[in-house]
Every structure is written in C-alpha cells, then in structure tokens.
Amino acid sequence: MLIEILLGTLVLIELMNTLLRVIKLFPPNEPPLDDEIRRRMYS
C-alpha cells in the first residue's frame, strides 16, 4: 500500500517536471494569446 502511494506520487512529480520542461521549451511570445487563455481559464 505504502509503496503504491510512493510510486503514484513519483509518477505525478515526473509528469509535472515534463510539463514544466515543455512550457520552458515553448515560451509564450504572444501576450494576446496568453490573455485569451487566462480569460478562458477564469471564466
């Protein structure tokens, strides 16, 4: 049980790390698009 929880958290951390790497690879060069995404997220 404990091992399963540890493995699950490790997988989540790895997914977050890969997401952060992808975001760093593609920096938002267009602020208008970023603002549209923010509006969609918070609306």
mmCIF file of the N, C-alpha and C atoms, coordinates in Angstrom:
data_MODEL
# 
_entry.id   MODEL 
# 
loop_
_atom_site.group_PDB 
_atom_site.id 
_atom_site.type_symbol 
_atom_site.label_atom_id 
_atom_site.label_alt_id 
_atom_site.label_comp_id 
_atom_site.label_asym_id 
_atom_site.label_entity_id 
_atom_site.label_seq_id 
_atom_site.pdbx_PDB_ins_code 
_atom_site.Cartn_x 
_atom_site.Cartn_y 
_atom_site.Cartn_z 
_atom_site.occupancy 
_atom_site.B_iso_or_equiv 
_atom_site.pdbx_formal_charge 
_atom_site.auth_seq_id 
_atom_site.auth_comp_id 
_atom_site.auth_asym_id 
_atom_site.auth_atom_id 
_atom_site.pdbx_PDB_model_num 
ATOM 1   N N  . MET A 1 1  ? 0.843   -1.203 0.000   1.00 0.00 ? 1  MET A N  1 
ATOM 2   C CA . MET A 1 1  ? 0.000   0.000  0.000   1.00 0.00 ? 1  MET A CA 1 
ATOM 3   C C  . MET A 1 1  ? 0.874   1.247  0.000   1.00 0.00 ? 1  MET A C  1 
ATOM 4   N N  . LEU A 1 2  ? 1.827   1.298  0.931   1.00 0.00 ? 2  LEU A N  1 
ATOM 5   C CA . LEU A 1 2  ? 2.708   2.469  1.017   1.00 0.00 ? 2  LEU A CA 1 
ATOM 6   C C  . LEU A 1 2  ? 3.546   2.609  -0.249  1.00 0.00 ? 2  LEU A C  1 
ATOM 7   N N  . ILE A 1 3  ? 4.019   1.476  -0.761  1.00 0.00 ? 3  ILE A N  1 
ATOM 8   C CA . ILE A 1 3  ? 4.846   1.515  -1.981  1.00 0.00 ? 3  ILE A CA 1 
ATOM 9   C C  . ILE A 1 3  ? 4.018   2.047  -3.148  1.00 0.00 ? 3  ILE A C  1 
ATOM 10  N N  . GLU A 1 4  ? 2.752   1.642  -3.223  1.00 0.00 ? 4  GLU A N  1 
ATOM 11  C CA . GLU A 1 4  ? 1.897   2.123  -4.315  1.00 0.00 ? 4  GLU A CA 1 
ATOM 12  C C  . GLU A 1 4  ? 1.716   3.633  -4.235  1.00 0.00 ? 4  GLU A C  1 
ATOM 13  N N  . ILE A 1 5  ? 1.514   4.163  -3.021  1.00 0.00 ? 5  ILE A N  1 
ATOM 14  C CA . ILE A 1 5  ? 1.348   5.613  -2.855  1.00 0.00 ? 5  ILE A CA 1 
ATOM 15  C C  . ILE A 1 5  ? 2.623   6.334  -3.270  1.00 0.00 ? 5  ILE A C  1 
ATOM 16  N N  . LEU A 1 6  ? 3.775   5.816  -2.847  1.00 0.00 ? 6  LEU A N  1 
ATOM 17  C CA . LEU A 1 6  ? 5.046   6.445  -3.224  1.00 0.00 ? 6  LEU A CA 1 
ATOM 18  C C  . LEU A 1 6  ? 5.235   6.437  -4.730  1.00 0.00 ? 6  LEU A C  1 
ATOM 19  N N  . LEU A 1 7  ? 4.928   5.309  -5.379  1.00 0.00 ? 7  LEU A N  1 
ATOM 20  C CA . LEU A 1 7  ? 5.066   5.237  -6.833  1.00 0.00 ? 7  LEU A CA 1 
ATOM 21  C C  . LEU A 1 7  ? 4.115   6.222  -7.512  1.00 0.00 ? 7  LEU A C  1 
ATOM 22  N N  . GLY A 1 8  ? 2.903   6.347  -7.006  1.00 0.00 ? 8  GLY A N  1 
ATOM 23  C CA . GLY A 1 8  ? 1.948   7.288  -7.584  1.00 0.00 ? 8  GLY A CA 1 
ATOM 24  C C  . GLY A 1 8  ? 2.437   8.716  -7.493  1.00 0.00 ? 8  GLY A C  1 
ATOM 25  N N  . THR A 1 9  ? 2.982   9.093  -6.324  1.00 0.00 ? 9  THR A N  1 
ATOM 26  C CA . THR A 1 9  ? 3.476   10.466 -6.174  1.00 0.00 ? 9  THR A CA 1 
ATOM 27  C C  . THR A 1 9  ? 4.681   10.690 -7.077  1.00 0.00 ? 9  THR A C  1 
ATOM 28  N N  . LEU A 1 10 ? 5.545   9.695  -7.212  1.00 0.00 ? 10 LEU A N  1 
ATOM 29  C CA . LEU A 1 10 ? 6.705   9.836  -8.096  1.00 0.00 ? 10 LEU A CA 1 
ATOM 30  C C  . LEU A 1 10 ? 6.259   10.057 -9.533  1.00 0.00 ? 10 LEU A C  1 
ATOM 31  N N  . VAL A 1 11 ? 5.256   9.300  -9.976  1.00 0.00 ? 11 VAL A N  1 
ATOM 32  C CA . VAL A 1 11 ? 4.753   9.458  -11.345 1.00 0.00 ? 11 VAL A CA 1 
ATOM 33  C C  . VAL A 1 11 ? 4.188   10.861 -11.525 1.00 0.00 ? 11 VAL A C  1 
ATOM 34  N N  . LEU A 1 12 ? 3.432   11.359 -10.537 1.00 0.00 ? 12 LEU A N  1 
ATOM 35  C CA . LEU A 1 12 ? 2.869   12.710 -10.626 1.00 0.00 ? 12 LEU A CA 1 
ATOM 36  C C  . LEU A 1 12 ? 3.981   13.744 -10.721 1.00 0.00 ? 12 LEU A C  1 
ATOM 37  N N  . ILE A 1 13 ? 5.027   13.590 -9.901  1.00 0.00 ? 13 ILE A N  1 
ATOM 38  C CA . ILE A 1 13 ? 6.137   14.547 -9.930  1.00 0.00 ? 13 ILE A CA 1 
ATOM 39  C C  . ILE A 1 13 ? 6.819   14.521 -11.296 1.00 0.00 ? 13 ILE A C  1 
ATOM 40  N N  . GLU A 1 14 ? 7.011   13.330 -11.853 1.00 0.00 ? 14 GLU A N  1 
ATOM 41  C CA . GLU A 1 14 ? 7.637   13.227 -13.171 1.00 0.00 ? 14 GLU A CA 1 
ATOM 42  C C  . GLU A 1 14 ? 6.779   13.906 -14.234 1.00 0.00 ? 14 GLU A C  1 
ATOM 43  N N  . LEU A 1 15 ? 5.461   13.718 -14.174 1.00 0.00 ? 15 LEU A N  1 
ATOM 44  C CA . LEU A 1 15 ? 4.574   14.374 -15.136 1.00 0.00 ? 15 LEU A CA 1 
ATOM 45  C C  . LEU A 1 15 ? 4.675   15.891 -15.011 1.00 0.00 ? 15 LEU A C  1 
ATOM 46  N N  . MET A 1 16 ? 4.711   16.401 -13.779 1.00 0.00 ? 16 MET A N  1 
ATOM 47  C CA . MET A 1 16 ? 4.826   17.848 -13.579 1.00 0.00 ? 16 MET A CA 1 
ATOM 48  C C  . MET A 1 16 ? 6.149   18.344 -14.147 1.00 0.00 ? 16 MET A C  1 
ATOM 49  N N  . ASN A 1 17 ? 7.236   17.605 -13.930 1.00 0.00 ? 17 ASN A N  1 
ATOM 50  C CA . ASN A 1 17 ? 8.546   18.014 -14.448 1.00 0.00 ? 17 ASN A CA 1 
ATOM 51  C C  . ASN A 1 17 ? 8.540   18.070 -15.974 1.00 0.00 ? 17 ASN A C  1 
ATOM 52  N N  . THR A 1 18 ? 7.938   17.072 -16.611 1.00 0.00 ? 18 THR A N  1 
ATOM 53  C CA . THR A 1 18 ? 7.901   17.071 -18.078 1.00 0.00 ? 18 THR A CA 1 
ATOM 54  C C  . THR A 1 18 ? 7.046   18.228 -18.583 1.00 0.00 ? 18 THR A C  1 
ATOM 55  N N  . LEU A 1 19 ? 5.921   18.515 -17.899 1.00 0.00 ? 19 LEU A N  1 
ATOM 56  C CA . LEU A 1 19 ? 5.084   19.645 -18.302 1.00 0.00 ? 19 LEU A CA 1 
ATOM 57  C C  . LEU A 1 19 ? 5.863   20.944 -18.199 1.00 0.00 ? 19 LEU A C  1 
ATOM 58  N N  . LEU A 1 20 ? 6.611   21.125 -17.098 1.00 0.00 ? 20 LEU A N  1 
ATOM 59  C CA . LEU A 1 20 ? 7.396   22.350 -16.930 1.00 0.00 ? 20 LEU A CA 1 
ATOM 60  C C  . LEU A 1 20 ? 8.455   22.459 -18.020 1.00 0.00 ? 20 LEU A C  1 
ATOM 61  N N  . ARG A 1 21 ? 9.068   21.327 -18.398 1.00 0.00 ? 21 ARG A N  1 
ATOM 62  C CA . ARG A 1 21 ? 10.073  21.362 -19.465 1.00 0.00 ? 21 ARG A CA 1 
ATOM 63  C C  . ARG A 1 21 ? 9.437   21.787 -20.784 1.00 0.00 ? 21 ARG A C  1 
ATOM 64  N N  . VAL A 1 22 ? 8.266   21.266 -21.089 1.00 0.00 ? 22 VAL A N  1 
ATOM 65  C CA . VAL A 1 22 ? 7.582   21.625 -22.341 1.00 0.00 ? 22 VAL A CA 1 
ATOM 66  C C  . VAL A 1 22 ? 7.239   23.109 -22.328 1.00 0.00 ? 22 VAL A C  1 
ATOM 67  N N  . ILE A 1 23 ? 6.755   23.615 -21.181 1.00 0.00 ? 23 ILE A N  1 
ATOM 68  C CA . ILE A 1 23 ? 6.402   25.040 -21.086 1.00 0.00 ? 23 ILE A CA 1 
ATOM 69  C C  . ILE A 1 23 ? 7.647   25.895 -21.290 1.00 0.00 ? 23 ILE A C  1 
ATOM 70  N N  . LYS A 1 24 ? 8.781   25.461 -20.741 1.00 0.00 ? 24 LYS A N  1 
ATOM 71  C CA . LYS A 1 24 ? 10.027  26.227 -20.917 1.00 0.00 ? 24 LYS A CA 1 
ATOM 72  C C  . LYS A 1 24 ? 10.496  26.166 -22.365 1.00 0.00 ? 24 LYS A C  1 
ATOM 73  N N  . LEU A 1 25 ? 10.242  25.033 -23.043 1.00 0.00 ? 25 LEU A N  1 
ATOM 74  C CA . LEU A 1 25 ? 10.648  24.908 -24.445 1.00 0.00 ? 25 LEU A CA 1 
ATOM 75  C C  . LEU A 1 25 ? 9.844   25.856 -25.324 1.00 0.00 ? 25 LEU A C  1 
ATOM 76  N N  . PHE A 1 26 ? 8.562   26.053 -24.995 1.00 0.00 ? 26 PHE A N  1 
ATOM 77  C CA . PHE A 1 26 ? 7.695   26.926 -25.787 1.00 0.00 ? 26 PHE A CA 1 
ATOM 78  C C  . PHE A 1 26 ? 7.281   28.138 -24.958 1.00 0.00 ? 26 PHE A C  1 
ATOM 79  N N  . PRO A 1 27 ? 8.154   29.170 -24.865 1.00 0.00 ? 27 PRO A N  1 
ATOM 80  C CA . PRO A 1 27 ? 7.796   30.353 -24.090 1.00 0.00 ? 27 PRO A CA 1 
ATOM 81  C C  . PRO A 1 27 ? 6.694   31.141 -24.777 1.00 0.00 ? 27 PRO A C  1 
ATOM 82  N N  . PRO A 1 28 ? 5.749   31.710 -24.010 1.00 0.00 ? 28 PRO A N  1 
ATOM 83  C CA . PRO A 1 28 ? 4.662   32.486 -24.623 1.00 0.00 ? 28 PRO A CA 1 
ATOM 84  C C  . PRO A 1 28 ? 5.174   33.794 -25.196 1.00 0.00 ? 28 PRO A C  1 
ATOM 85  N N  . ASN A 1 29 ? 5.403   33.835 -26.504 1.00 0.00 ? 29 ASN A N  1 
ATOM 86  C CA . ASN A 1 29 ? 5.903   35.046 -27.158 1.00 0.00 ? 29 ASN A CA 1 
ATOM 87  C C  . ASN A 1 29 ? 4.764   35.993 -27.542 1.00 0.00 ? 29 ASN A C  1 
ATOM 88  N N  . GLU A 1 30 ? 3.505   35.519 -27.454 1.00 0.00 ? 30 GLU A N  1 
ATOM 89  C CA . GLU A 1 30 ? 2.366   36.339 -27.863 1.00 0.00 ? 30 GLU A CA 1 
ATOM 90  C C  . GLU A 1 30 ? 1.456   36.602 -26.666 1.00 0.00 ? 30 GLU A C  1 
ATOM 91  N N  . PRO A 1 31 ? 1.576   37.769 -26.034 1.00 0.00 ? 31 PRO A N  1 
ATOM 92  C CA . PRO A 1 31 ? 0.742   38.075 -24.862 1.00 0.00 ? 31 PRO A CA 1 
ATOM 93  C C  . PRO A 1 31 ? -0.759  38.019 -25.137 1.00 0.00 ? 31 PRO A C  1 
ATOM 94  N N  . PRO A 1 32 ? -1.256  38.456 -26.309 1.00 0.00 ? 32 PRO A N  1 
ATOM 95  C CA . PRO A 1 32 ? -2.708  38.372 -26.544 1.00 0.00 ? 32 PRO A CA 1 
ATOM 96  C C  . PRO A 1 32 ? -3.247  36.951 -26.407 1.00 0.00 ? 32 PRO A C  1 
ATOM 97  N N  . LEU A 1 33 ? -2.529  35.983 -26.987 1.00 0.00 ? 33 LEU A N  1 
ATOM 98  C CA . LEU A 1 33 ? -2.956  34.596 -26.855 1.00 0.00 ? 33 LEU A CA 1 
ATOM 99  C C  . LEU A 1 33 ? -2.970  34.185 -25.393 1.00 0.00 ? 33 LEU A C  1 
ATOM 100 N N  . ASP A 1 34 ? -1.937  34.593 -24.630 1.00 0.00 ? 34 ASP A N  1 
ATOM 101 C CA . ASP A 1 34 ? -1.863  34.263 -23.220 1.00 0.00 ? 34 ASP A CA 1 
ATOM 102 C C  . ASP A 1 34 ? -3.064  34.839 -22.478 1.00 0.00 ? 34 ASP A C  1 
ATOM 103 N N  . ASP A 1 35 ? -3.421  36.086 -22.808 1.00 0.00 ? 35 ASP A N  1 
ATOM 104 C CA . ASP A 1 35 ? -4.578  36.705 -22.151 1.00 0.00 ? 35 ASP A CA 1 
ATOM 105 C C  . ASP A 1 35 ? -5.862  35.953 -22.484 1.00 0.00 ? 35 ASP A C  1 
ATOM 106 N N  . GLU A 1 36 ? -5.994  35.489 -23.728 1.00 0.00 ? 36 GLU A N  1 
ATOM 107 C CA . GLU A 1 36 ? -7.192  34.731 -24.102 1.00 0.00 ? 36 GLU A CA 1 
ATOM 108 C C  . GLU A 1 36 ? -7.271  33.433 -23.318 1.00 0.00 ? 36 GLU A C  1 
ATOM 109 N N  . ILE A 1 37 ? -6.134  32.772 -23.156 1.00 0.00 ? 37 ILE A N  1 
ATOM 110 C CA . ILE A 1 37 ? -6.125  31.512 -22.399 1.00 0.00 ? 37 ILE A CA 1 
ATOM 111 C C  . ILE A 1 37 ? -6.516  31.797 -20.948 1.00 0.00 ? 37 ILE A C  1 
ATOM 112 N N  . ARG A 1 38 ? -5.995  32.894 -20.372 1.00 0.00 ? 38 ARG A N  1 
ATOM 113 C CA . ARG A 1 38 ? -6.344  33.239 -18.993 1.00 0.00 ? 38 ARG A CA 1 
ATOM 114 C C  . ARG A 1 38 ? -7.846  33.503 -18.868 1.00 0.00 ? 38 ARG A C  1 
ATOM 115 N N  . ARG A 1 39 ? -8.399  34.222 -19.848 1.00 0.00 ? 39 ARG A N  1 
ATOM 116 C CA . ARG A 1 39 ? -9.840  34.511 -19.798 1.00 0.00 ? 39 ARG A CA 1 
ATOM 117 C C  . ARG A 1 39 ? -10.644 33.209 -19.842 1.00 0.00 ? 39 ARG A C  1 
ATOM 118 N N  . ARG A 1 40 ? -10.232 32.283 -20.684 1.00 0.00 ? 40 ARG A N  1 
ATOM 119 C CA . ARG A 1 40 ? -10.968 31.006 -20.783 1.00 0.00 ? 40 ARG A CA 1 
ATOM 120 C C  . ARG A 1 40 ? -10.851 30.228 -19.479 1.00 0.00 ? 40 ARG A C  1 
ATOM 121 N N  . MET A 1 41 ? -9.671  30.269 -18.860 1.00 0.00 ? 41 MET A N  1 
ATOM 122 C CA . MET A 1 41 ? -9.487  29.519 -17.622 1.00 0.00 ? 41 MET A CA 1 
ATOM 123 C C  . MET A 1 41 ? -10.330 30.084 -16.481 1.00 0.00 ? 41 MET A C  1 
ATOM 124 N N  . TYR A 1 42 ? -10.403 31.407 -16.381 1.00 0.00 ? 42 TYR A N  1 
ATOM 125 C CA . TYR A 1 42 ? -11.066 32.032 -15.236 1.00 0.00 ? 42 TYR A CA 1 
ATOM 126 C C  . TYR A 1 42 ? -12.529 32.359 -15.493 1.00 0.00 ? 42 TYR A C  1 
ATOM 127 N N  . SER A 1 43 ? -13.020 32.168 -16.726 1.00 0.00 ? 43 SER A N  1 
ATOM 128 C CA . SER A 1 43 ? -14.418 32.497 -16.989 1.00 0.00 ? 43 SER A CA 1 
ATOM 129 C C  . SER A 1 43 ? -15.332 31.344 -16.552 1.00 0.00 ? 43 SER A C  1 
# 
